[in-house]
Amino acid sequence: MSNLEARPDERVCASGGAPAGGLEILEPRDVPLGGPRAMSVRRTLPQRDRSMVGAWCFLDHYGPADVTASAGMQVPPHPHTGLQTVSWLFEGEVQHHDSIGSAALVRPGELNLMTAGAGISHSEQSPPVRSPLLHGVQLWIALPESARHGAPAFEHHGDLPVLELPGARVRLLVGELAGVRSPATTFTPSVGAQVDLPRGSRAVLPVDSTFEHAVLVDRGTLRIDGTAVAPSSLAYLPPGRAEIGLEAGADDDARLILIGGVPFGAEIVMWWNFVGRSHEEIVAARAQWQAGLVGGSDRFGQVDGFDGPPLPAPELPNGRLRPRR
């Protein structure tokens, strides 16, 4: 998914220090995608207080949105650099097309993973015949120096591993958890998973103590080590723990997204849909995308399968970026 903000911030993002209390609650902010009538998302990464969790640098949570009276998701072709996009649905369908010829319909329980490398473009849209609701998350993973200049790639995984733990069911999207590994390609030590807890249940997730982790609550009420976490909030946990204690409320089943990884160890510059290492890289990527809006780009290619023009880049902010953590 594109970041469709008309005036996206330019940020220097990096892993921050551990919070004083061990667990930190990050509240979401509402972001309208594409204008006042567009679908709104709840964004918890990046933000001023914490911009990364391991290599995870972007998290949007959207829906459930009624798409019966609208065109649903309609995101025109747009570029990415230096990241992987993780598309995960709880309800609905989204059709993906990209500039390396990939076409895949993602459904609940299936993973679309796109690696931008040096540059790729793609579109995402609701199919003409679709479910009445659209509900899911979009996440980005920053690529390390060793992978960010590589060739773009796309993977669709419909058969992901499932762990049945006491009190919880875990579907592993990327990375490794409790000795089980996802088939999805990653470039840094990381984990991403959907965790489901029946109402009133308790579970202990075994995790890598070298990772920092965060838990996004999609639905239900949840306590992490006794601390309440509201739906759409992100609970951050610093490195140093080998397990995470979860407790679902008595009134409803709980569903959450777990992300984590080794602290990234490098600053990234993020603006619009680009992840780089300097202001100059972002400026160059924007110029190359704009130059290829008609006829395609040598760097970003051309997307077939979307009925409409590509998305122009927003104007860059005045002045150079200011580092934030």
LOKELUM-109838 format. One record per residue: x, y, z of N, C-alpha, C in turn; residue number from 1; residue in one letter. Coordinates in steps of 0.2 Angstrom, whole numbers. Each point is the difference from the previous one (the first is absolute). Layout:
# LOKELUM-109838
(node (X,Y,Z),(X,Y,Z),(X,Y,Z),NUM,"A")
...
***
This chain:
# LOKELUM-109838
(node (4,-6,0),(-4,6,0),(4,6,0),1,"M")
(node (-2,5,-3),(4,7,-1),(-2,4,7),2,"S")
(node (5,4,2),(-2,5,4),(-3,6,-4),3,"N")
(node (-6,1,1),(-4,5,-5),(0,7,4),4,"L")
(node (3,1,5),(0,7,3),(2,5,-5),5,"E")
(node (-3,5,0),(1,6,-5),(7,3,2),6,"A")
(node (1,0,7),(6,4,2),(4,-5,5),7,"R")
(node (3,-6,-2),(3,-4,4),(6,3,4),8,"P")
(node (1,-2,6),(6,3,3),(7,-4,-3),9,"D")
(node (5,3,0),(7,-3,-1),(3,-1,7),10,"E")
(node (2,-6,1),(2,-2,6),(7,-4,0),11,"R")
(node (4,1,5),(5,-5,2),(-2,-4,5),12,"V")
(node (0,-7,-2),(-3,-5,5),(5,-4,2),13,"C")
(node (0,-2,7),(5,-5,3),(-3,-3,6),14,"A")
(node (3,-6,2),(-2,-3,6),(1,5,6),15,"S")
(node (-5,1,4),(1,4,6),(3,-4,6),16,"G")
(node (1,3,5),(1,-3,7),(-5,-3,3),17,"G")
(node (1,-4,5),(-5,-4,4),(-4,5,4),18,"A")
(node (-7,-1,0),(-4,5,5),(2,-2,7),19,"P")
(node (-1,5,4),(1,-1,7),(-4,-6,4),20,"A")
(node (-6,-1,-2),(-4,-5,3),(0,-6,-3),21,"G")
(node (4,-1,-5),(0,-7,-4),(-5,0,-5),22,"G")
(node (-6,2,1),(-5,-1,-5),(-3,7,-2),23,"L")
(node (-1,2,-6),(-1,7,-2),(-7,-1,-5),24,"E")
(node (-5,4,1),(-6,0,-4),(1,6,-5),25,"I")
(node (-1,-2,-6),(0,5,-6),(-7,0,-2),26,"L")
(node (-3,6,0),(-7,1,-2),(0,2,-8),27,"E")
(node (-5,-2,-3),(0,1,-8),(-2,7,-1),28,"P")
(node (1,2,-6),(-3,6,-3),(-3,-2,-6),29,"R")
(node (-6,4,-1),(-4,-1,-6),(3,3,-6),30,"D")
(node (1,-3,-6),(2,2,-6),(-4,-1,-6),31,"V")
(node (-3,5,-3),(-5,-1,-6),(5,-2,-6),32,"P")
(node (-2,-5,-3),(4,-2,-6),(-4,2,-6),33,"L")
(node (3,5,-4),(-3,2,-6),(-5,6,0),34,"G")
(node (-1,3,6),(-5,6,0),(-5,-1,5),35,"G")
(node (-5,4,1),(-5,0,5),(-5,-5,-1),36,"P")
(node (-1,-3,-6),(-5,-6,0),(4,-6,0),37,"R")
(node (6,-1,0),(4,-6,0),(0,-4,6),38,"A")
(node (2,-6,0),(1,-4,6),(5,3,5),39,"M")
(node (-2,0,6),(5,2,5),(3,-6,3),40,"S")
(node (7,1,2),(4,-5,3),(2,3,7),41,"V")
(node (2,-5,4),(2,2,7),(8,-2,0),42,"R")
(node (4,5,0),(7,-1,-1),(4,0,7),43,"R")
(node (4,-5,2),(4,0,6),(7,0,-1),44,"T")
(node (3,-1,-6),(7,1,-2),(0,3,-7),45,"L")
(node (4,5,-1),(5,3,5),(-4,6,4),46,"P")
(node (3,2,6),(-3,5,4),(6,3,3),47,"Q")
(node (-1,6,3),(6,4,3),(3,-4,6),48,"R")
(node (-4,-4,4),(3,-3,6),(4,-6,-2),49,"D")
(node (-2,-4,-6),(3,-6,-2),(-1,-1,-7),50,"R")
(node (5,0,-4),(-1,-1,-7),(2,-7,-3),51,"S")
(node (3,-4,4),(1,-7,-3),(-1,-5,6),52,"M")
(node (-1,-6,-2),(0,-6,4),(4,-6,-4),53,"V")
(node (6,-1,2),(5,-4,-4),(0,4,-7),54,"G")
(node (-1,-4,-5),(0,3,-7),(-7,3,-2),55,"A")
(node (-5,-1,4),(-7,2,-2),(0,7,1),56,"W")
(node (-2,4,-5),(0,7,0),(-7,3,-2),57,"C")
(node (-5,-3,-1),(-6,3,-2),(-6,-5,2),58,"F")
(node (-5,2,3),(-6,-4,1),(-6,3,0),59,"L")
(node (-4,-1,-5),(-7,2,-1),(-5,-5,2),60,"D")
(node (-5,1,3),(-6,-4,2),(-6,3,-2),61,"H")
(node (-4,-4,-4),(-6,3,-4),(-6,-5,1),62,"Y")
(node (-6,3,0),(-6,-4,0),(-2,-2,7),63,"G")
(node (-6,-4,0),(-3,-2,-6),(-4,5,-3),64,"P")
(node (1,1,-6),(-4,5,-4),(-5,-3,-5),65,"A")
(node (-6,3,-1),(-5,-2,-4),(2,2,-7),66,"D")
(node (1,-4,-5),(2,1,-7),(-6,-1,-5),67,"V")
(node (-6,-2,3),(-5,-1,-5),(-3,6,-4),68,"T")
(node (1,6,3),(-3,6,-3),(6,4,-3),69,"A")
(node (6,-3,-1),(6,4,-2),(4,-5,-5),70,"S")
(node (5,3,-2),(5,-4,-4),(5,-3,4),71,"A")
(node (-1,0,7),(5,-3,4),(7,3,0),72,"G")
(node (5,-4,0),(7,2,0),(2,1,-8),73,"M")
(node (2,6,-1),(2,2,-7),(7,4,0),74,"Q")
(node (5,-4,1),(7,4,1),(3,-1,-7),75,"V")
(node (1,6,-4),(3,0,-6),(8,-3,0),76,"P")
(node (3,-1,-6),(7,-2,0),(4,6,4),77,"P")
(node (5,-3,4),(4,5,4),(6,-4,1),78,"H")
(node (6,4,2),(6,-3,1),(2,-2,7),79,"P")
(node (5,-4,1),(3,-2,6),(8,-1,-1),80,"H")
(node (4,2,5),(7,-2,0),(2,-2,8),81,"T")
(node (5,-4,0),(3,-2,6),(-4,-3,6),82,"G")
(node (-6,-4,-2),(-4,-3,5),(-4,-6,-3),83,"L")
(node (-3,-3,5),(-4,-6,-2),(-7,2,2),84,"Q")
(node (-6,-1,-4),(-6,1,3),(-4,-6,2),85,"T")
(node (-3,-1,5),(-3,-5,3),(-8,1,0),86,"V")
(node (-4,-3,-4),(-7,1,-1),(-4,-6,3),87,"S")
(node (-4,2,5),(-3,-6,4),(-7,2,2),88,"W")
(node (-5,-4,-2),(-7,2,0),(-4,-5,6),89,"L")
(node (-4,3,3),(-5,-4,5),(-6,-1,-4),90,"F")
(node (-3,5,-4),(-6,-1,-4),(2,3,-7),91,"E")
(node (-4,-2,-5),(0,3,-7),(6,-3,-4),92,"G")
(node (1,3,-6),(5,-2,-5),(3,7,-3),93,"E")
(node (6,-1,-2),(4,6,-3),(4,-3,-6),94,"V")
(node (-1,3,-6),(4,-3,-6),(6,4,-1),95,"Q")
(node (6,-3,0),(6,3,-1),(3,-1,-7),96,"H")
(node (3,5,-3),(3,0,-6),(7,4,1),97,"H")
(node (5,-2,-3),(6,4,0),(4,0,-6),98,"D")
(node (6,4,0),(4,1,-6),(4,-6,-2),99,"S")
(node (1,-5,4),(4,-6,-2),(-5,-5,-3),100,"I")
(node (-6,1,-1),(-5,-4,-3),(-4,-4,5),101,"G")
(node (0,1,6),(-3,-4,5),(-8,2,0),102,"S")
(node (-4,-5,1),(-7,1,1),(-3,-5,5),103,"A")
(node (-2,3,6),(-3,-5,5),(-5,3,4),104,"A")
(node (-5,-4,1),(-6,2,5),(1,-3,7),105,"L")
(node (1,5,4),(1,-2,7),(-6,0,4),106,"V")
(node (-1,-6,4),(-6,-1,4),(2,-1,7),107,"R")
(node (-5,0,5),(2,-1,7),(4,-7,1),108,"P")
(node (5,0,4),(4,-6,1),(5,-1,-6),109,"G")
(node (1,5,-5),(5,0,-5),(5,6,1),110,"E")
(node (6,-1,-2),(5,5,0),(2,3,-6),111,"L")
(node (0,6,-2),(3,3,-5),(6,4,3),112,"N")
(node (6,-2,-3),(7,3,2),(3,3,-6),113,"L")
(node (1,6,0),(4,3,-6),(6,3,3),114,"M")
(node (6,-1,-4),(6,2,2),(2,6,-5),115,"T")
(node (0,6,2),(2,5,-5),(7,0,-2),116,"A")
(node (5,-1,4),(7,1,-2),(1,7,-2),117,"G")
(node (3,0,-6),(2,7,-3),(-6,4,-3),118,"A")
(node (-5,-4,-1),(-6,3,-3),(-5,-4,-3),119,"G")
(node (-7,1,2),(-5,-4,-3),(-6,5,0),120,"I")
(node (-5,-2,-4),(-7,4,1),(-5,-5,0),121,"S")
(node (-6,1,3),(-5,-4,0),(-7,3,1),122,"H")
(node (-5,-3,-1),(-7,2,2),(-4,-5,4),123,"S")
(node (-5,3,4),(-4,-4,4),(-7,2,-1),124,"E")
(node (-5,-5,-1),(-7,2,-1),(-4,-5,2),125,"Q")
(node (-6,1,2),(-5,-4,2),(-3,-3,-7),126,"S")
(node (-1,-7,0),(-3,-3,-6),(-7,2,-2),127,"P")
(node (-2,0,-6),(-7,1,-1),(-5,-4,4),128,"P")
(node (1,-6,1),(-4,-4,4),(4,-2,6),129,"V")
(node (-3,3,6),(4,-1,6),(-5,0,6),130,"R")
(node (3,-2,6),(-3,0,6),(-2,7,2),131,"S")
(node (-6,0,4),(-2,7,2),(4,4,5),132,"P")
(node (5,-3,3),(5,3,5),(7,-1,-2),133,"L")
(node (4,6,1),(7,0,-1),(3,1,7),134,"L")
(node (5,-4,2),(3,1,7),(6,-3,0),135,"H")
(node (6,3,2),(6,-3,0),(6,5,3),136,"G")
(node (6,-2,-2),(6,4,2),(4,0,-6),137,"V")
(node (4,6,0),(5,1,-5),(7,2,4),138,"Q")
(node (5,-4,-1),(6,1,4),(6,1,-5),139,"L")
(node (5,3,2),(6,1,-4),(6,-2,4),140,"W")
(node (5,-4,-3),(6,-2,3),(6,3,-4),141,"I")
(node (4,4,4),(6,4,-3),(5,-6,-2),142,"A")
(node (3,1,-6),(5,-5,-2),(7,3,2),143,"L")
(node (4,-5,2),(7,2,2),(4,2,-6),144,"P")
(node (6,3,2),(4,2,-6),(2,-6,-5),145,"E")
(node (0,-6,2),(2,-5,-4),(-5,-2,-5),146,"S")
(node (-7,2,1),(-5,-2,-4),(-4,6,-4),147,"A")
(node (2,6,3),(-5,5,-3),(2,3,-7),148,"R")
(node (5,-2,-3),(2,1,-7),(-2,-6,-4),149,"H")
(node (-3,-5,2),(-1,-6,-4),(-6,0,-4),150,"G")
(node (-1,-5,-4),(-5,0,-5),(-7,-1,4),151,"A")
(node (-5,3,-3),(-7,-1,3),(-2,-7,0),152,"P")
(node (-5,-2,4),(-3,-7,0),(-7,0,3),153,"A")
(node (-4,-5,-1),(-6,0,3),(-2,-8,2),154,"F")
(node (-3,-1,5),(-2,-6,3),(-7,0,2),155,"E")
(node (-3,-6,-1),(-7,-1,2),(0,-7,4),156,"H")
(node (-2,0,6),(0,-6,4),(-7,-1,3),157,"H")
(node (-3,-6,-2),(-6,-1,2),(-1,-6,5),158,"G")
(node (6,-3,2),(0,-5,5),(6,1,5),159,"D")
(node (-2,4,5),(5,3,5),(0,-5,6),160,"L")
(node (5,-1,4),(0,-4,5),(-4,2,6),161,"P")
(node (-3,-4,4),(-4,1,6),(2,-3,6),162,"V")
(node (1,4,5),(2,-3,7),(-6,0,4),163,"L")
(node (-2,-6,3),(-5,-1,5),(4,0,7),164,"E")
(node (-1,6,3),(3,1,7),(-6,-1,5),165,"L")
(node (2,-1,6),(-5,0,6),(-3,7,0),166,"P")
(node (-7,0,-2),(-3,7,1),(0,4,-6),167,"G")
(node (4,-2,-5),(0,5,-6),(2,-4,-6),168,"A")
(node (-2,2,-6),(1,-2,-7),(4,5,-3),169,"R")
(node (6,-2,-3),(5,5,-3),(1,-2,-7),170,"V")
(node (-2,5,-5),(2,-1,-7),(6,4,-2),171,"R")
(node (5,-3,-2),(7,3,-1),(0,3,-7),172,"L")
(node (0,7,0),(1,3,-7),(7,0,-2),173,"L")
(node (5,3,4),(7,0,-2),(4,-1,6),174,"V")
(node (6,-2,-2),(5,-2,5),(-1,-6,4),175,"G")
(node (2,0,6),(0,-6,4),(-3,1,7),176,"E")
(node (-3,-5,3),(-3,0,6),(-1,-7,3),177,"L")
(node (3,-1,6),(0,-7,3),(2,-5,-4),178,"A")
(node (6,1,-4),(3,-5,-4),(-3,-1,-6),179,"G")
(node (-6,3,-2),(-3,-1,-6),(1,7,-5),180,"V")
(node (1,-2,-6),(2,6,-5),(-5,0,-5),181,"R")
(node (-1,7,-2),(-4,1,-6),(4,-1,-6),182,"S")
(node (-4,-2,-6),(4,0,-6),(1,7,-3),183,"P")
(node (-2,5,2),(1,7,-3),(7,2,1),184,"A")
(node (2,3,-5),(7,3,0),(1,6,4),185,"T")
(node (5,0,5),(1,6,4),(8,1,0),186,"T")
(node (2,6,1),(7,2,0),(3,2,6),187,"F")
(node (-4,0,6),(3,1,6),(-4,-4,5),188,"T")
(node (3,-2,6),(-3,-4,5),(-7,3,2),189,"P")
(node (-5,-3,-1),(-7,3,1),(-5,-5,1),190,"S")
(node (-6,2,2),(-6,-4,1),(-6,5,-1),191,"V")
(node (-5,-3,-3),(-7,3,-1),(-5,-6,0),192,"G")
(node (-5,1,4),(-5,-5,1),(-7,2,2),193,"A")
(node (-5,-3,-2),(-7,1,3),(-1,-5,6),194,"Q")
(node (-2,3,5),(-1,-4,6),(-8,0,2),195,"V")
(node (-3,-5,1),(-7,0,2),(-1,-4,7),196,"D")
(node (-4,4,4),(-1,-3,7),(-7,0,1),197,"L")
(node (-3,-6,2),(-7,-1,2),(-2,5,6),198,"P")
(node (-6,2,0),(-1,4,6),(1,-3,7),199,"R")
(node (3,4,4),(2,-3,7),(6,-4,0),200,"G")
(node (4,-1,-6),(6,-4,1),(6,3,1),201,"S")
(node (5,-3,2),(6,2,2),(6,-4,-4),202,"R")
(node (5,4,-3),(5,-4,-3),(7,4,1),203,"A")
(node (5,-4,-1),(7,2,1),(3,-1,-7),204,"V")
(node (2,5,-3),(4,0,-7),(7,-1,2),205,"L")
(node (4,-5,-2),(7,0,0),(3,4,-5),206,"P")
(node (4,5,1),(3,4,-5),(8,1,1),207,"V")
(node (3,2,-5),(7,1,0),(2,6,4),208,"D")
(node (4,-1,5),(2,5,5),(4,6,-3),209,"S")
(node (3,-1,-6),(4,5,-3),(-4,5,-4),210,"T")
(node (-7,-2,-1),(-4,4,-4),(-4,5,4),211,"F")
(node (-1,6,-3),(-6,4,3),(-6,-2,-3),212,"E")
(node (-6,1,3),(-6,-2,-3),(-5,5,1),213,"H")
(node (-6,-1,-4),(-6,5,1),(-6,-5,-1),214,"A")
(node (-5,2,3),(-7,-4,-1),(-5,5,-2),215,"V")
(node (-3,-1,-5),(-6,4,-3),(-6,-3,2),216,"L")
(node (-5,3,4),(-6,-4,1),(-5,2,-6),217,"V")
(node (-3,-5,-3),(-5,1,-5),(-7,0,3),218,"D")
(node (-1,-5,4),(-7,0,3),(1,-3,7),219,"R")
(node (-6,1,4),(0,-3,6),(4,5,5),220,"G")
(node (0,-3,6),(4,4,6),(5,-5,1),221,"T")
(node (6,3,2),(6,-4,1),(4,3,6),222,"L")
(node (3,-4,4),(5,2,5),(7,-3,-2),223,"R")
(node (5,4,0),(7,-3,-1),(4,1,7),224,"I")
(node (1,-6,3),(4,0,6),(-4,5,5),225,"D")
(node (-7,-1,0),(-4,4,4),(-2,7,-2),226,"G")
(node (3,3,-5),(-2,6,-2),(-5,0,-6),227,"T")
(node (-5,4,1),(-6,0,-6),(3,4,-6),228,"A")
(node (-2,-3,-6),(2,3,-6),(-7,1,-4),229,"V")
(node (-1,6,-2),(-7,1,-4),(1,-2,-7),230,"A")
(node (-6,-2,-3),(0,-1,-7),(3,5,-4),231,"P")
(node (4,-1,-5),(4,4,-5),(6,3,3),232,"S")
(node (1,-1,7),(7,2,3),(5,-5,-1),233,"S")
(node (6,3,0),(6,-4,-1),(4,0,7),234,"L")
(node (1,-6,3),(4,-1,6),(7,-2,-2),235,"A")
(node (5,4,2),(7,-1,-2),(3,-3,6),236,"Y")
(node (5,-5,-1),(3,-4,5),(8,0,-2),237,"L")
(node (4,3,4),(7,0,-2),(4,-7,1),238,"P")
(node (6,-1,-3),(3,-6,0),(1,-2,8),239,"P")
(node (2,-7,0),(1,-2,7),(-4,-5,3),240,"G")
(node (-6,-1,-3),(-5,-5,2),(-1,-6,-4),241,"R")
(node (0,-6,3),(-1,-6,-4),(-7,-2,-1),242,"A")
(node (-5,3,3),(-7,-1,-1),(-4,6,1),243,"E")
(node (-6,-1,-3),(-5,6,1),(-7,-3,3),244,"I")
(node (-2,2,5),(-6,-3,3),(-6,4,-3),245,"G")
(node (-5,-3,-2),(-6,2,-3),(-6,-2,3),246,"L")
(node (-5,4,1),(-7,-2,3),(-5,4,-3),247,"E")
(node (-5,-4,-3),(-6,3,-4),(-5,1,5),248,"A")
(node (-4,5,-1),(-6,2,4),(-5,-5,0),249,"G")
(node (-5,0,5),(-5,-5,0),(-6,1,-5),250,"A")
(node (-1,6,-3),(-5,1,-4),(0,-2,-7),251,"D")
(node (7,0,-3),(1,-1,-7),(6,-3,-1),252,"D")
(node (1,-4,-6),(6,-3,-2),(5,6,-2),253,"D")
(node (6,-1,1),(5,5,-2),(4,-2,-6),254,"A")
(node (2,5,-4),(4,-1,-6),(5,5,0),255,"R")
(node (6,-2,-1),(6,5,0),(5,-2,-5),256,"L")
(node (4,5,-2),(6,0,-4),(6,1,4),257,"I")
(node (5,-5,0),(6,0,3),(6,2,-5),258,"L")
(node (4,5,2),(6,1,-5),(6,1,5),259,"I")
(node (6,-1,-3),(6,0,4),(6,-1,-4),260,"G")
(node (5,2,3),(7,-2,-4),(5,3,4),261,"G")
(node (6,-1,-2),(6,2,3),(0,8,-1),262,"V")
(node (2,4,5),(0,8,-2),(4,1,-6),263,"P")
(node (-2,4,-5),(2,1,-6),(7,2,-1),264,"F")
(node (2,4,5),(7,2,0),(3,5,-5),265,"G")
(node (-5,3,-4),(2,5,-5),(-6,5,-1),266,"A")
(node (1,6,-1),(-5,5,-1),(-2,-1,-8),267,"E")
(node (-7,1,-1),(-3,0,-6),(-3,7,-1),268,"I")
(node (0,2,-7),(-4,6,-1),(-6,-2,-4),269,"V")
(node (-6,2,2),(-6,-3,-2),(-5,6,-2),270,"M")
(node (-2,0,-7),(-5,5,-2),(-4,-3,-5),271,"W")
(node (-7,2,0),(-5,-3,-4),(1,-8,0),272,"W")
(node (2,-3,-6),(1,-7,-1),(7,-2,-1),273,"N")
(node (5,4,2),(7,-1,-1),(3,-1,7),274,"F")
(node (5,-5,0),(4,-1,6),(7,1,-3),275,"V")
(node (4,4,3),(7,1,-2),(5,1,6),276,"G")
(node (5,3,-2),(5,2,6),(2,7,0),277,"R")
(node (-3,4,-5),(2,7,0),(-6,4,-3),278,"S")
(node (0,7,1),(-4,4,-3),(1,0,-8),279,"H")
(node (6,0,-2),(1,0,-7),(-2,-6,-4),280,"E")
(node (0,-6,3),(-3,-6,-2),(-8,1,-2),281,"E")
(node (-3,2,5),(-7,1,0),(-2,5,-6),282,"I")
(node (4,6,-1),(-1,4,-5),(1,-3,-7),283,"V")
(node (5,-4,0),(1,-3,-7),(-5,-5,-2),284,"A")
(node (-2,-4,5),(-6,-5,-1),(-6,3,-2),285,"A")
(node (-2,6,3),(-6,4,-2),(1,2,-7),286,"R")
(node (6,3,-2),(0,3,-6),(0,-6,-6),287,"A")
(node (3,-6,2),(-1,-5,-5),(-7,-3,-1),288,"Q")
(node (-4,0,5),(-7,-2,0),(-4,5,-4),289,"W")
(node (1,7,1),(-3,5,-3),(1,0,-8),290,"Q")
(node (7,-1,-1),(2,0,-7),(-3,-6,-4),291,"A")
(node (-2,-6,3),(-3,-5,-3),(-8,-1,0),292,"G")
(node (-3,5,3),(-7,0,0),(-4,-2,-6),293,"L")
(node (3,3,-6),(-2,-2,-6),(4,-5,-4),294,"V")
(node (-2,-6,-1),(4,-4,-4),(5,-5,4),295,"G")
(node (-1,1,7),(4,-5,4),(7,3,2),296,"G")
(node (3,-3,5),(7,2,2),(5,-6,0),297,"S")
(node (6,2,-2),(5,-5,0),(1,-3,7),298,"D")
(node (-1,4,5),(2,-2,7),(-6,-4,3),299,"R")
(node (-6,3,-1),(-6,-3,3),(-5,-4,-5),300,"F")
(node (2,0,-6),(-4,-4,-5),(-7,3,-1),301,"G")
(node (-5,-5,-2),(-7,2,-2),(-4,-5,2),302,"Q")
(node (-6,2,3),(-5,-5,3),(-5,-1,-5),303,"V")
(node (-2,-6,-2),(-5,-2,-5),(-6,-3,5),304,"D")
(node (-6,1,-2),(-6,-3,3),(-4,5,5),305,"G")
(node (3,6,0),(-4,6,3),(-3,5,-5),306,"F")
(node (-6,1,1),(-4,4,-5),(1,7,2),307,"D")
(node (5,4,-1),(1,7,2),(7,2,0),308,"G")
(node (2,6,1),(7,2,0),(3,-1,7),309,"P")
(node (7,0,0),(4,-1,6),(-1,6,5),310,"P")
(node (2,-1,6),(-1,5,5),(6,5,0),311,"L")
(node (-1,7,-1),(5,4,0),(3,1,7),312,"P")
(node (6,1,1),(3,1,7),(-2,7,3),313,"A")
(node (-1,0,6),(-1,7,3),(6,4,0),314,"P")
(node (-1,7,1),(6,4,0),(4,-1,6),315,"E")
(node (6,0,0),(5,0,5),(-1,5,5),316,"L")
(node (1,-1,6),(0,6,5),(6,5,-1),317,"P")
(node (-1,6,2),(5,5,-1),(6,-1,5),318,"N")
(node (6,0,-2),(5,-1,5),(2,-7,0),319,"G")
(node (5,-1,4),(3,-7,1),(-4,-3,6),320,"R")
(node (1,-7,0),(-3,-4,6),(3,2,6),321,"L")
(node (-4,-1,6),(3,1,7),(-1,-7,3),322,"R")
(node (5,-3,3),(0,-7,3),(-5,0,5),323,"P")
(node (-4,-6,0),(-5,-1,6),(1,-7,2),324,"R")
(node (-2,-1,6),(1,-7,2),(-7,-2,4),325,"R")
***
